[in-house]
Amino acid sequence: MDTRTKYQKARDALGMSDYQVAKAAGVPESTLYDWLGRMEEKPYLTMSVPNMLKVAQALGVTLDQIVGDVN
C-alpha cells in the first residue's frame, strides 16, 4: 500500500478532512496539500520528518504506519 493510501485510510478511519488533519497536527494546510498533491508526480519529495510525525500523531498512528514499507 502506498503512502497516500495509508494516510487516507488513517484519516478516513477518524472521519477527518485534510483540513482537520492539518489543524490537529499544527502544520500549514499548504504543507499537507503540497505533500499530497505532489505524491503522484514526485513521490520522492516529501514534507519534513517533524511535520510528518505531527501528521501521524494527529491521526493516532506511528510514522512507520504512514510511510513505512511502501512496496
SULURJO-V326619 format. One record per pair of residues at least 6 apart in sequence whose ideal C-beta (glycine too) atoms are under 6 Angstrom apart, sorted by the first residue. I is the first residue (numbers start at 1). J is the second residue. Records with the same first field share a line. If there is no record, write none. Layout:
# SULURJO-V326619
I: J, J
This chain:
# SULURJO-V326619
2: 70
3: 67, 70
4: 39
6: 66
7: 66
10: 59, 61
11: 21
18: 32
21: 58
22: 29, 32
24: 58
25: 54, 55, 58
26: 54
27: 51, 54
31: 47, 51
35: 47
38: 45
52: 63
53: 63
56: 63, 66
